[in-house]
Amino acid sequence: MKLLVYSTGDPAGVNIASHLQEKLPFSESELNSKPALKCGDIMLQGIDSRLVYLDIPLPGVEWILCLSRHASASGKPCLTSHTPGNLTSSTELGGNPNEVGISNPALQTSLIKELSRSQADKGLACQVTVEATHHGPTSLAAPITFVEIGSDDTAWKDETLGEAVASAVHRALSSPLPLSPGTLAVGGGHYSEKFTKLMQEGKHEIGHIIPKYAMDEKAGSSIFRSCIERTRGGCSSIVVDWRGANSASKEVLRELAESLGIELVRV
């Protein structure tokens, strides 16, 4: 079962979910003794709490997709996807310190491709970008991915953006996702044009992304290994934004790639 979940208090999540209901023939169902909608092996459920604190039983759930809002100081419209996780000791928005969720590279990459397609098809004046790993939840037993509308109340409620994300999700769900090794991406800022482009072009299926600001706390941290281990299908490569990574981390990554027998790629 694939679980699509949104917060009933989040206008972007409600927006996306309402458009998804127009695209898929859902029927009434139940999950964890609460109302849900079902279409084949896809379940859609709204919950009362914020998604960053998501903590529900997941019997038979293969992976989770959170339909959500994205907030930023710029307020610029954007469509994003990312994996949750706390790369440092900070737990400001849910989850445990130095713990990451299980990433789903195939789904996240498919979403970035399909969001880009929606952007082009509809001529949307907004950015499509993958974000670095951040916030909770971090302890769920199933892979989890966020797809989001940013970055203010006007965008969250925009019907065109809601339909664009719903269309992208619908297309991403239309084909089976391969269970194959993905890629850990390291370096750069929170929004990486380099990693987004690699995903759009199908050159790498990226799961966790560790930006430079998260390396500064502990360059030799075990977070690199943890992100690889907490990736659906594991990782066959590490892609590094070489100019956007500090020297200490580069050395740690060289040694880690060699010890695991996986490819280290500079971009």
RATA-V90666 format. One record per backbone hydrogen bond with DSSP energy under -1.0 kcal/mol. NH is the residue of the N-H (numbers start at 0). CO is the residue of the C=O. If there is no record, write none. Layout:
NH/CO
NH/CO
This chain:
1/40
2/62
3/42
4/64
5/44
7/46
9/6
13/9
14/10
15/11
16/12
17/13
18/14
19/15
20/16
22/19
23/19
25/23
26/37
28/35
30/33
33/30
35/28
36/43
37/26
38/41
41/38
42/1
43/36
44/3
46/5
52/49
53/50
60/57
61/0
63/142
64/2
65/144
66/4
67/146
69/148
71/150
77/149
78/126
79/147
80/128
81/145
84/134
85/98
93/90
97/87
98/95
100/83
102/229
107/103
108/104
109/105
110/106
111/107
112/108
113/109
114/110
115/111
116/112
117/113
118/114
119/115
120/116
121/117
123/118
125/123
126/76
128/78
130/80
131/189
132/208
133/82
135/92
143/101
144/63
145/81
146/65
147/79
148/67
149/77
155/151
156/152
157/154
161/157
162/158
163/159
164/160
165/161
166/162
167/163
168/164
169/165
170/166
171/167
172/168
179/177
181/233
182/204
183/236
184/207
185/238
186/209
187/243
191/129
195/191
196/192
197/193
198/194
199/195
200/196
201/198
202/197
203/197
206/182
209/184
211/187
214/211
220/217
225/221
226/222
227/223
228/224
229/225
231/102
233/230
235/181
237/262
238/183
239/264
240/185
241/239
249/245
250/246
251/247
252/248
253/249
254/250
255/251
256/252
257/253
258/254
259/255
260/256
261/256
262/235
264/237
266/239
